[in-house]
Amino acid sequence: TKPGLEKIIASAGFEERVCNLGGLFGAGIYLAENSSKSDEYCTPDNGGTCFMFLVRASLGTAVETRVPRNGLRRPPCVNGDFDSAGRPTICSHSRADSVVAPFGPGCFLQKYREFMIYDRHQVYPELLIEFKRG
């Protein structure tokens, strides 16, 4: 995370309502299973210290997507229908709980999977990790 946000997250938890809508999967809480992926998003503070959280997360019913889904504020329905500005109505199926972006051939991600959660109650920041790059 960015310097300064680590204290807020450590004391109050994650808050999807203030997430950046401009991410590849909209305004969600982005997670990775590899710390090297998370490190790509870490910005060092003035002293060179970076901050990352080890979290407990419940993905629930996850829907996989192999392409970016800009502008999301919630996951798709369980059938994989994503909300879009071009759709005249929003589907009435049950909502999934999270989005998973795989990596590899046929996917736009080439190295690591990403997980997006749109409800802060599914994510618990368990451990704050402070580190400096060597």
C-alpha positions as CSV (number, residue, x, y, z in Angstrom):
1,T,0.0,0.0,0.0
2,K,1.0,3.6,-0.2
3,P,2.8,5.3,2.8
4,G,0.3,6.7,5.3
5,L,-2.5,4.3,4.3
6,E,-1.0,1.5,6.3
7,K,-1.9,3.1,9.6
8,I,-5.5,3.7,8.5
9,I,-5.9,0.1,7.3
10,A,-4.2,-1.3,10.4
11,S,-6.6,0.6,12.7
12,A,-9.9,0.6,10.6
13,G,-9.5,-2.2,8.1
14,F,-10.0,-2.0,4.3
15,E,-12.6,0.3,2.9
16,E,-13.9,-0.5,-0.6
17,R,-16.0,2.6,-0.8
18,V,-12.9,4.8,-1.2
19,C,-11.1,2.4,-3.6
20,N,-9.9,3.8,-7.0
21,L,-12.5,3.1,-9.7
22,G,-9.7,3.3,-12.3
23,G,-8.2,-0.1,-11.5
24,L,-8.3,-2.9,-14.0
25,F,-11.2,-4.4,-12.1
26,G,-12.7,-1.3,-10.7
27,A,-13.0,-0.1,-7.1
28,G,-12.2,-3.3,-5.2
29,I,-9.7,-4.6,-2.7
30,Y,-6.9,-6.2,-4.7
31,L,-5.1,-9.2,-3.4
32,A,-2.4,-11.5,-4.6
33,E,-1.1,-14.9,-3.4
34,N,2.5,-13.9,-4.2
35,S,4.2,-11.1,-2.3
36,S,6.2,-10.2,-5.4
37,K,2.9,-9.2,-7.1
38,S,1.9,-7.1,-4.1
39,D,5.3,-5.5,-4.1
40,E,4.6,-4.1,-7.6
41,Y,2.0,-1.8,-5.9
42,C,4.2,-0.8,-2.9
43,T,5.4,2.8,-2.8
44,P,8.4,3.5,-0.4
45,D,8.1,6.2,2.1
46,N,10.8,8.9,2.4
47,G,13.0,6.5,4.4
48,G,12.6,3.7,1.8
49,T,10.2,1.6,3.9
50,C,7.4,-0.2,2.0
51,F,4.2,-1.6,3.6
52,M,2.3,-4.7,2.7
53,F,-0.5,-6.6,4.5
54,L,-0.9,-10.3,5.0
55,V,-4.6,-10.7,5.0
56,R,-7.2,-13.3,5.6
57,A,-9.8,-13.3,2.9
58,S,-12.9,-15.2,2.0
59,L,-13.4,-15.3,-1.8
60,G,-16.8,-17.1,-1.4
61,T,-18.2,-17.7,-4.9
62,A,-15.6,-16.4,-7.3
63,V,-16.0,-15.6,-11.0
64,E,-13.0,-15.8,-13.2
65,T,-12.3,-13.2,-15.9
66,R,-9.4,-13.3,-18.4
67,V,-9.8,-9.7,-19.5
68,P,-9.8,-6.3,-17.6
69,R,-13.2,-5.2,-16.3
70,N,-12.8,-1.4,-15.7
71,G,-15.3,0.5,-13.6
72,L,-16.6,-2.3,-11.4
73,R,-18.1,-1.6,-8.0
74,R,-19.3,-5.1,-7.3
75,P,-18.7,-8.6,-8.6
76,P,-20.7,-10.1,-11.5
77,C,-23.6,-12.4,-11.1
78,V,-22.9,-16.1,-10.5
79,N,-23.4,-16.7,-14.2
80,G,-20.5,-14.3,-15.0
81,D,-22.6,-11.4,-16.3
82,F,-20.7,-8.2,-15.4
83,D,-22.5,-4.8,-15.0
84,S,-21.8,-2.5,-17.9
85,A,-22.9,0.9,-19.1
86,G,-24.1,-0.6,-22.4
87,R,-26.5,-3.1,-20.7
88,P,-30.1,-1.6,-20.5
89,T,-30.8,-3.5,-17.3
90,I,-28.8,-5.2,-14.6
91,C,-29.4,-8.9,-14.4
92,S,-31.3,-10.4,-11.5
93,H,-29.1,-13.4,-10.8
94,S,-27.5,-13.8,-7.4
95,R,-24.1,-12.0,-7.1
96,A,-20.8,-13.7,-6.9
97,D,-18.6,-12.7,-4.0
98,S,-15.3,-12.0,-5.8
99,V,-13.4,-11.9,-9.1
100,V,-10.3,-13.9,-9.9
101,A,-8.0,-12.9,-12.8
102,P,-5.8,-15.9,-13.8
103,F,-2.5,-15.7,-15.6
104,G,-1.0,-17.5,-18.5
105,P,-1.8,-18.2,-22.2
106,G,-5.0,-16.5,-23.3
107,C,-5.0,-14.1,-20.3
108,F,-3.8,-10.6,-20.1
109,L,-2.0,-11.3,-16.8
110,Q,1.3,-13.1,-17.5
111,K,2.9,-13.8,-14.1
112,Y,0.5,-13.8,-11.2
113,R,-3.2,-14.3,-10.3
114,E,-5.1,-11.4,-8.8
115,F,-8.2,-11.5,-6.5
116,M,-10.6,-8.7,-6.2
117,I,-13.1,-8.3,-3.4
118,Y,-15.7,-5.6,-3.3
119,D,-16.9,-6.0,0.3
120,R,-14.6,-5.1,3.2
121,H,-16.2,-7.7,5.5
122,Q,-14.6,-10.4,3.4
123,V,-11.0,-9.2,4.2
124,Y,-9.2,-8.9,7.5
125,P,-5.7,-7.3,7.6
126,E,-3.9,-9.7,9.9
127,L,-0.3,-8.6,9.8
128,L,1.4,-5.4,8.6
129,I,4.7,-6.1,7.0
130,E,7.3,-3.3,6.8
131,F,10.3,-3.9,4.5
132,K,13.0,-2.2,2.5
133,R,14.0,-3.4,-1.0
134,G,17.6,-4.6,-1.2
